[in-house]
Amino acid sequence: MSLLMISENVKLAREYALLGNYDSAMVYYQGVLDQMNYLYSVKDTFLQQKWQQSEEHEASRRVKAELLVQMDGVGGASENEDPSKMVMVLAATNFPWDIDEALRRRLEKRIYIPLPSTKGREELLRINLRELELADDVNIENIAENMDGYSGADITNVCRDASLMAMRRRIEGLTPEEIMNLSRDNMHMPTTMEDFEMAL
């Protein structure tokens, strides 16, 4: 991690807190937990391999410490009687078990969002496919049942891959010149159940 990146991340943590104090209606969404989860992990495999020790690198500690300080500085319910001065800190991560305890203590309320149920997967499929032409053989309920354990992002990726299968069938065996000469109407083909089976 470069010194410039460290400096920018520390600056970003300060600016988020300043914005939260300035605009009390703002929700402070700490998306950096997803993008920079390694900063808050109990252990860092890469650093352990490089330095042969479990201590965090000084650069990572600087960013973490700065953000924790700024989180302590923004107003919460216990510090502000005026509701208009409250700032909500909302964090999201796919790896809660790896988050440093110092950060977990500052996030008092924890909400577990499980993987979607069969009904939830059906709804996500319908949302992702609402602008896609489907063949008559497509059975969304059956697809949802076969996607047990898939996350919302996984379902989106499957729908995207399935939608591209039709195009691949259409251009299979064609030369680059023939593909370039195809009109939009000629490229259009409905997505079939077989496309979903291949995408899964």
Rosetta constraint file for C-alpha pairs under 8 A:
AtomPair CA 1 CA 5 HARMONIC 6.58 0.50
AtomPair CA 1 CA 6 HARMONIC 7.13 0.50
AtomPair CA 1 CA 59 HARMONIC 7.76 0.50
AtomPair CA 2 CA 6 HARMONIC 6.43 0.50
AtomPair CA 3 CA 7 HARMONIC 6.09 0.50
AtomPair CA 3 CA 59 HARMONIC 7.77 0.50
AtomPair CA 4 CA 8 HARMONIC 6.14 0.50
AtomPair CA 5 CA 9 HARMONIC 6.10 0.50
AtomPair CA 6 CA 10 HARMONIC 6.20 0.50
AtomPair CA 6 CA 59 HARMONIC 6.47 0.50
AtomPair CA 6 CA 60 HARMONIC 7.69 0.50
AtomPair CA 6 CA 62 HARMONIC 7.79 0.50
AtomPair CA 6 CA 63 HARMONIC 6.59 0.50
AtomPair CA 7 CA 11 HARMONIC 6.15 0.50
AtomPair CA 8 CA 12 HARMONIC 6.00 0.50
AtomPair CA 9 CA 13 HARMONIC 6.26 0.50
AtomPair CA 9 CA 63 HARMONIC 6.34 0.50
AtomPair CA 10 CA 14 HARMONIC 6.53 0.50
AtomPair CA 10 CA 62 HARMONIC 7.41 0.50
AtomPair CA 10 CA 63 HARMONIC 5.21 0.50
AtomPair CA 10 CA 66 HARMONIC 6.12 0.50
AtomPair CA 10 CA 67 HARMONIC 7.26 0.50
AtomPair CA 11 CA 15 HARMONIC 6.23 0.50
AtomPair CA 12 CA 16 HARMONIC 6.14 0.50
AtomPair CA 13 CA 17 HARMONIC 6.52 0.50
AtomPair CA 13 CA 63 HARMONIC 7.95 0.50
AtomPair CA 13 CA 66 HARMONIC 6.74 0.50
AtomPair CA 13 CA 67 HARMONIC 5.28 0.50
AtomPair CA 13 CA 70 HARMONIC 6.90 0.50
AtomPair CA 14 CA 18 HARMONIC 6.28 0.50
AtomPair CA 14 CA 66 HARMONIC 7.47 0.50
AtomPair CA 14 CA 67 HARMONIC 7.27 0.50
AtomPair CA 14 CA 70 HARMONIC 6.31 0.50
AtomPair CA 15 CA 19 HARMONIC 6.10 0.50
AtomPair CA 16 CA 20 HARMONIC 6.21 0.50
AtomPair CA 16 CA 28 HARMONIC 7.23 0.50
AtomPair CA 17 CA 21 HARMONIC 6.26 0.50
AtomPair CA 17 CA 70 HARMONIC 5.82 0.50
AtomPair CA 17 CA 71 HARMONIC 7.06 0.50
AtomPair CA 17 CA 73 HARMONIC 7.57 0.50
AtomPair CA 17 CA 74 HARMONIC 6.23 0.50
AtomPair CA 18 CA 22 HARMONIC 6.09 0.50
AtomPair CA 19 CA 23 HARMONIC 5.93 0.50
AtomPair CA 19 CA 26 HARMONIC 7.91 0.50
AtomPair CA 20 CA 24 HARMONIC 5.94 0.50
AtomPair CA 20 CA 26 HARMONIC 6.08 0.50
AtomPair CA 20 CA 27 HARMONIC 7.40 0.50
AtomPair CA 20 CA 28 HARMONIC 6.41 0.50
AtomPair CA 20 CA 74 HARMONIC 6.99 0.50
AtomPair CA 20 CA 87 HARMONIC 6.13 0.50
AtomPair CA 21 CA 74 HARMONIC 6.33 0.50
AtomPair CA 21 CA 75 HARMONIC 7.29 0.50
AtomPair CA 21 CA 85 HARMONIC 7.39 0.50
AtomPair CA 21 CA 87 HARMONIC 7.21 0.50
AtomPair CA 24 CA 84 HARMONIC 5.78 0.50
AtomPair CA 24 CA 85 HARMONIC 5.17 0.50
AtomPair CA 24 CA 86 HARMONIC 6.05 0.50
AtomPair CA 24 CA 87 HARMONIC 5.93 0.50
AtomPair CA 25 CA 84 HARMONIC 7.08 0.50
AtomPair CA 25 CA 87 HARMONIC 7.54 0.50
AtomPair CA 26 CA 87 HARMONIC 7.10 0.50
AtomPair CA 26 CA 88 HARMONIC 7.89 0.50
AtomPair CA 27 CA 87 HARMONIC 6.64 0.50
AtomPair CA 27 CA 88 HARMONIC 5.52 0.50
AtomPair CA 27 CA 89 HARMONIC 6.79 0.50
AtomPair CA 27 CA 90 HARMONIC 7.41 0.50
AtomPair CA 28 CA 87 HARMONIC 6.98 0.50
AtomPair CA 28 CA 88 HARMONIC 5.85 0.50
AtomPair CA 28 CA 89 HARMONIC 4.99 0.50
AtomPair CA 28 CA 90 HARMONIC 6.19 0.50
AtomPair CA 29 CA 89 HARMONIC 6.07 0.50
AtomPair CA 29 CA 90 HARMONIC 4.83 0.50
AtomPair CA 29 CA 91 HARMONIC 6.08 0.50
AtomPair CA 30 CA 89 HARMONIC 6.81 0.50
AtomPair CA 30 CA 90 HARMONIC 5.82 0.50
AtomPair CA 30 CA 91 HARMONIC 4.87 0.50
AtomPair CA 30 CA 92 HARMONIC 7.14 0.50
AtomPair CA 31 CA 35 HARMONIC 6.80 0.50
AtomPair CA 31 CA 91 HARMONIC 6.25 0.50
AtomPair CA 31 CA 92 HARMONIC 6.30 0.50
AtomPair CA 32 CA 36 HARMONIC 5.26 0.50
AtomPair CA 32 CA 37 HARMONIC 7.05 0.50
AtomPair CA 33 CA 37 HARMONIC 4.71 0.50
AtomPair CA 33 CA 40 HARMONIC 7.67 0.50
AtomPair CA 33 CA 91 HARMONIC 6.69 0.50
AtomPair CA 33 CA 92 HARMONIC 6.27 0.50
AtomPair CA 33 CA 93 HARMONIC 5.76 0.50
AtomPair CA 34 CA 92 HARMONIC 6.52 0.50
AtomPair CA 34 CA 93 HARMONIC 5.11 0.50
AtomPair CA 34 CA 94 HARMONIC 7.11 0.50
AtomPair CA 36 CA 40 HARMONIC 7.81 0.50
AtomPair CA 37 CA 41 HARMONIC 6.50 0.50
AtomPair CA 37 CA 93 HARMONIC 7.56 0.50
AtomPair CA 37 CA 95 HARMONIC 7.94 0.50
AtomPair CA 37 CA 99 HARMONIC 7.57 0.50
AtomPair CA 38 CA 44 HARMONIC 6.72 0.50
AtomPair CA 39 CA 60 HARMONIC 5.62 0.50
AtomPair CA 39 CA 61 HARMONIC 7.47 0.50
AtomPair CA 39 CA 63 HARMONIC 7.56 0.50
AtomPair CA 39 CA 64 HARMONIC 6.30 0.50
AtomPair CA 40 CA 64 HARMONIC 6.86 0.50
AtomPair CA 40 CA 98 HARMONIC 7.34 0.50
AtomPair CA 40 CA 99 HARMONIC 5.15 0.50
AtomPair CA 40 CA 100 HARMONIC 5.03 0.50
AtomPair CA 40 CA 103 HARMONIC 7.45 0.50
AtomPair CA 41 CA 98 HARMONIC 4.79 0.50
AtomPair CA 41 CA 99 HARMONIC 4.77 0.50
AtomPair CA 41 CA 100 HARMONIC 5.33 0.50
AtomPair CA 42 CA 98 HARMONIC 5.79 0.50
AtomPair CA 42 CA 99 HARMONIC 6.32 0.50
AtomPair CA 42 CA 100 HARMONIC 5.26 0.50
AtomPair CA 43 CA 48 HARMONIC 7.86 0.50
AtomPair CA 43 CA 54 HARMONIC 6.38 0.50
AtomPair CA 43 CA 55 HARMONIC 7.79 0.50
AtomPair CA 43 CA 56 HARMONIC 7.37 0.50
AtomPair CA 43 CA 98 HARMONIC 7.82 0.50
AtomPair CA 44 CA 48 HARMONIC 6.12 0.50
AtomPair CA 44 CA 54 HARMONIC 7.34 0.50
AtomPair CA 44 CA 56 HARMONIC 7.10 0.50
AtomPair CA 45 CA 49 HARMONIC 6.18 0.50
AtomPair CA 46 CA 50 HARMONIC 6.21 0.50
AtomPair CA 47 CA 51 HARMONIC 5.84 0.50
AtomPair CA 47 CA 52 HARMONIC 7.36 0.50
AtomPair CA 47 CA 53 HARMONIC 7.48 0.50
AtomPair CA 47 CA 54 HARMONIC 7.60 0.50
AtomPair CA 47 CA 56 HARMONIC 7.19 0.50
AtomPair CA 47 CA 57 HARMONIC 7.06 0.50
AtomPair CA 48 CA 52 HARMONIC 4.72 0.50
AtomPair CA 48 CA 53 HARMONIC 4.99 0.50
AtomPair CA 48 CA 54 HARMONIC 5.54 0.50
AtomPair CA 48 CA 55 HARMONIC 7.81 0.50
AtomPair CA 49 CA 53 HARMONIC 7.67 0.50
AtomPair CA 56 CA 60 HARMONIC 6.66 0.50
AtomPair CA 56 CA 61 HARMONIC 6.57 0.50
AtomPair CA 57 CA 61 HARMONIC 6.39 0.50
AtomPair CA 58 CA 62 HARMONIC 6.25 0.50
AtomPair CA 59 CA 63 HARMONIC 6.74 0.50
AtomPair CA 60 CA 64 HARMONIC 6.24 0.50
AtomPair CA 61 CA 65 HARMONIC 5.83 0.50
AtomPair CA 62 CA 66 HARMONIC 6.12 0.50
AtomPair CA 63 CA 67 HARMONIC 6.29 0.50
AtomPair CA 64 CA 68 HARMONIC 6.21 0.50
AtomPair CA 65 CA 69 HARMONIC 6.14 0.50
AtomPair CA 66 CA 70 HARMONIC 6.23 0.50
AtomPair CA 67 CA 71 HARMONIC 6.06 0.50
AtomPair CA 68 CA 72 HARMONIC 6.25 0.50
AtomPair CA 68 CA 103 HARMONIC 6.95 0.50
AtomPair CA 69 CA 73 HARMONIC 6.34 0.50
AtomPair CA 70 CA 74 HARMONIC 6.46 0.50
AtomPair CA 71 CA 89 HARMONIC 7.78 0.50
AtomPair CA 71 CA 106 HARMONIC 7.79 0.50
AtomPair CA 72 CA 106 HARMONIC 7.92 0.50
AtomPair CA 74 CA 86 HARMONIC 7.97 0.50
AtomPair CA 74 CA 87 HARMONIC 6.42 0.50
AtomPair CA 75 CA 79 HARMONIC 5.89 0.50
AtomPair CA 75 CA 80 HARMONIC 6.27 0.50
AtomPair CA 75 CA 85 HARMONIC 6.64 0.50
AtomPair CA 75 CA 86 HARMONIC 5.23 0.50
AtomPair CA 75 CA 87 HARMONIC 5.56 0.50
AtomPair CA 76 CA 80 HARMONIC 6.16 0.50
AtomPair CA 76 CA 86 HARMONIC 5.08 0.50
AtomPair CA 76 CA 87 HARMONIC 5.77 0.50
AtomPair CA 76 CA 88 HARMONIC 7.06 0.50
AtomPair CA 77 CA 81 HARMONIC 6.99 0.50
AtomPair CA 77 CA 83 HARMONIC 7.42 0.50
AtomPair CA 77 CA 86 HARMONIC 6.10 0.50
AtomPair CA 80 CA 85 HARMONIC 6.42 0.50
AtomPair CA 80 CA 86 HARMONIC 6.39 0.50
AtomPair CA 82 CA 86 HARMONIC 7.23 0.50
AtomPair CA 89 CA 107 HARMONIC 7.85 0.50
AtomPair CA 91 CA 107 HARMONIC 7.90 0.50
AtomPair CA 95 CA 99 HARMONIC 7.04 0.50
AtomPair CA 99 CA 103 HARMONIC 6.99 0.50
AtomPair CA 99 CA 104 HARMONIC 6.73 0.50
AtomPair CA 100 CA 104 HARMONIC 6.42 0.50
AtomPair CA 101 CA 105 HARMONIC 6.14 0.50
AtomPair CA 102 CA 106 HARMONIC 6.94 0.50
AtomPair CA 103 CA 107 HARMONIC 6.71 0.50
AtomPair CA 104 CA 108 HARMONIC 7.19 0.50
AtomPair CA 115 CA 149 HARMONIC 6.60 0.50
AtomPair CA 115 CA 150 HARMONIC 6.88 0.50
AtomPair CA 115 CA 151 HARMONIC 5.51 0.50
AtomPair CA 115 CA 152 HARMONIC 7.61 0.50
AtomPair CA 116 CA 120 HARMONIC 5.04 0.50
AtomPair CA 116 CA 121 HARMONIC 5.75 0.50
AtomPair CA 116 CA 149 HARMONIC 7.90 0.50
AtomPair CA 116 CA 150 HARMONIC 7.53 0.50
AtomPair CA 116 CA 151 HARMONIC 6.59 0.50
AtomPair CA 116 CA 152 HARMONIC 7.18 0.50
AtomPair CA 117 CA 121 HARMONIC 6.03 0.50
AtomPair CA 117 CA 148 HARMONIC 7.74 0.50
AtomPair CA 118 CA 122 HARMONIC 6.28 0.50
AtomPair CA 118 CA 144 HARMONIC 5.84 0.50
AtomPair CA 118 CA 145 HARMONIC 6.00 0.50
AtomPair CA 118 CA 148 HARMONIC 7.20 0.50
AtomPair CA 119 CA 123 HARMONIC 6.41 0.50
AtomPair CA 119 CA 144 HARMONIC 7.75 0.50
AtomPair CA 120 CA 124 HARMONIC 6.21 0.50
AtomPair CA 121 CA 125 HARMONIC 6.05 0.50
AtomPair CA 121 CA 144 HARMONIC 5.42 0.50
AtomPair CA 121 CA 147 HARMONIC 7.62 0.50
AtomPair CA 121 CA 152 HARMONIC 7.70 0.50
AtomPair CA 121 CA 155 HARMONIC 7.57 0.50
AtomPair CA 122 CA 126 HARMONIC 6.24 0.50
AtomPair CA 122 CA 140 HARMONIC 6.45 0.50
AtomPair CA 122 CA 141 HARMONIC 6.20 0.50
AtomPair CA 122 CA 144 HARMONIC 5.41 0.50
AtomPair CA 123 CA 127 HARMONIC 6.21 0.50
AtomPair CA 124 CA 128 HARMONIC 6.18 0.50
AtomPair CA 124 CA 152 HARMONIC 7.09 0.50
AtomPair CA 124 CA 155 HARMONIC 7.25 0.50
AtomPair CA 124 CA 156 HARMONIC 7.91 0.50
AtomPair CA 125 CA 129 HARMONIC 5.97 0.50
AtomPair CA 125 CA 140 HARMONIC 7.11 0.50
AtomPair CA 125 CA 144 HARMONIC 7.54 0.50
AtomPair CA 125 CA 155 HARMONIC 6.89 0.50
AtomPair CA 125 CA 156 HARMONIC 7.64 0.50
AtomPair CA 125 CA 159 HARMONIC 7.36 0.50
AtomPair CA 126 CA 130 HARMONIC 5.70 0.50
AtomPair CA 126 CA 140 HARMONIC 7.71 0.50
AtomPair CA 128 CA 156 HARMONIC 6.41 0.50
AtomPair CA 128 CA 159 HARMONIC 6.64 0.50
AtomPair CA 129 CA 133 HARMONIC 7.84 0.50
AtomPair CA 129 CA 159 HARMONIC 6.99 0.50
AtomPair CA 132 CA 163 HARMONIC 7.56 0.50
AtomPair CA 132 CA 190 HARMONIC 7.71 0.50
AtomPair CA 132 CA 191 HARMONIC 7.66 0.50
AtomPair CA 133 CA 189 HARMONIC 7.88 0.50
AtomPair CA 133 CA 190 HARMONIC 5.07 0.50
AtomPair CA 133 CA 191 HARMONIC 6.39 0.50
AtomPair CA 134 CA 138 HARMONIC 6.48 0.50
AtomPair CA 134 CA 190 HARMONIC 5.04 0.50
AtomPair CA 134 CA 191 HARMONIC 4.83 0.50
AtomPair CA 134 CA 192 HARMONIC 6.20 0.50
AtomPair CA 135 CA 190 HARMONIC 5.37 0.50
AtomPair CA 135 CA 191 HARMONIC 5.65 0.50
AtomPair CA 135 CA 192 HARMONIC 4.97 0.50
AtomPair CA 135 CA 193 HARMONIC 7.38 0.50
AtomPair CA 136 CA 192 HARMONIC 7.65 0.50
AtomPair CA 137 CA 192 HARMONIC 6.51 0.50
AtomPair CA 137 CA 193 HARMONIC 5.88 0.50
AtomPair CA 138 CA 191 HARMONIC 7.98 0.50
AtomPair CA 138 CA 192 HARMONIC 5.84 0.50
AtomPair CA 138 CA 193 HARMONIC 4.63 0.50
AtomPair CA 139 CA 143 HARMONIC 6.35 0.50
AtomPair CA 139 CA 193 HARMONIC 7.09 0.50
AtomPair CA 140 CA 144 HARMONIC 6.11 0.50
AtomPair CA 141 CA 145 HARMONIC 6.35 0.50
AtomPair CA 142 CA 146 HARMONIC 6.43 0.50
AtomPair CA 143 CA 147 HARMONIC 6.46 0.50
AtomPair CA 143 CA 196 HARMONIC 7.58 0.50
AtomPair CA 144 CA 148 HARMONIC 7.27 0.50
AtomPair CA 147 CA 155 HARMONIC 7.83 0.50
AtomPair CA 147 CA 200 HARMONIC 7.93 0.50
AtomPair CA 150 CA 154 HARMONIC 5.53 0.50
AtomPair CA 150 CA 155 HARMONIC 6.39 0.50
AtomPair CA 151 CA 155 HARMONIC 6.32 0.50
AtomPair CA 152 CA 156 HARMONIC 6.34 0.50
AtomPair CA 153 CA 157 HARMONIC 6.25 0.50
AtomPair CA 154 CA 158 HARMONIC 6.27 0.50
AtomPair CA 155 CA 159 HARMONIC 6.27 0.50
AtomPair CA 156 CA 160 HARMONIC 6.24 0.50
AtomPair CA 157 CA 161 HARMONIC 6.11 0.50
AtomPair CA 158 CA 162 HARMONIC 6.01 0.50
AtomPair CA 158 CA 196 HARMONIC 7.23 0.50
AtomPair CA 158 CA 199 HARMONIC 5.54 0.50
AtomPair CA 158 CA 200 HARMONIC 6.36 0.50
AtomPair CA 159 CA 163 HARMONIC 6.14 0.50
AtomPair CA 159 CA 196 HARMONIC 7.41 0.50
AtomPair CA 159 CA 199 HARMONIC 7.74 0.50
AtomPair CA 160 CA 164 HARMONIC 6.48 0.50
AtomPair CA 161 CA 165 HARMONIC 6.51 0.50
AtomPair CA 161 CA 196 HARMONIC 7.99 0.50
AtomPair CA 161 CA 199 HARMONIC 5.64 0.50
AtomPair CA 162 CA 166 HARMONIC 7.48 0.50
AtomPair CA 162 CA 191 HARMONIC 6.80 0.50
AtomPair CA 162 CA 195 HARMONIC 4.95 0.50
AtomPair CA 162 CA 196 HARMONIC 5.05 0.50
AtomPair CA 162 CA 198 HARMONIC 7.36 0.50
AtomPair CA 162 CA 199 HARMONIC 5.31 0.50
AtomPair CA 163 CA 167 HARMONIC 7.60 0.50
AtomPair CA 163 CA 191 HARMONIC 5.81 0.50
AtomPair CA 163 CA 195 HARMONIC 7.44 0.50
AtomPair CA 164 CA 168 HARMONIC 6.32 0.50
AtomPair CA 165 CA 169 HARMONIC 6.25 0.50
AtomPair CA 165 CA 191 HARMONIC 7.40 0.50
AtomPair CA 165 CA 195 HARMONIC 5.69 0.50
AtomPair CA 166 CA 170 HARMONIC 6.29 0.50
AtomPair CA 166 CA 189 HARMONIC 5.79 0.50
AtomPair CA 166 CA 190 HARMONIC 6.70 0.50
AtomPair CA 166 CA 191 HARMONIC 5.80 0.50
AtomPair CA 166 CA 192 HARMONIC 7.76 0.50
AtomPair CA 166 CA 195 HARMONIC 7.15 0.50
AtomPair CA 167 CA 171 HARMONIC 6.32 0.50
AtomPair CA 167 CA 187 HARMONIC 6.49 0.50
AtomPair CA 167 CA 188 HARMONIC 7.37 0.50
AtomPair CA 167 CA 189 HARMONIC 6.98 0.50
AtomPair CA 168 CA 172 HARMONIC 5.89 0.50
AtomPair CA 170 CA 187 HARMONIC 6.60 0.50
AtomPair CA 170 CA 189 HARMONIC 7.66 0.50
AtomPair CA 171 CA 179 HARMONIC 6.38 0.50
AtomPair CA 174 CA 178 HARMONIC 5.85 0.50
AtomPair CA 174 CA 179 HARMONIC 6.26 0.50
AtomPair CA 175 CA 179 HARMONIC 6.25 0.50
AtomPair CA 176 CA 180 HARMONIC 6.20 0.50
AtomPair CA 177 CA 181 HARMONIC 6.38 0.50
AtomPair CA 178 CA 182 HARMONIC 6.47 0.50
AtomPair CA 182 CA 186 HARMONIC 5.91 0.50
AtomPair CA 182 CA 187 HARMONIC 6.54 0.50
AtomPair CA 183 CA 187 HARMONIC 6.36 0.50
AtomPair CA 184 CA 188 HARMONIC 6.37 0.50
AtomPair CA 191 CA 195 HARMONIC 6.29 0.50
AtomPair CA 191 CA 196 HARMONIC 7.96 0.50
AtomPair CA 192 CA 196 HARMONIC 6.86 0.50
AtomPair CA 193 CA 197 HARMONIC 6.34 0.50
AtomPair CA 194 CA 198 HARMONIC 6.19 0.50
AtomPair CA 195 CA 199 HARMONIC 6.15 0.50
AtomPair CA 196 CA 200 HARMONIC 6.10 0.50
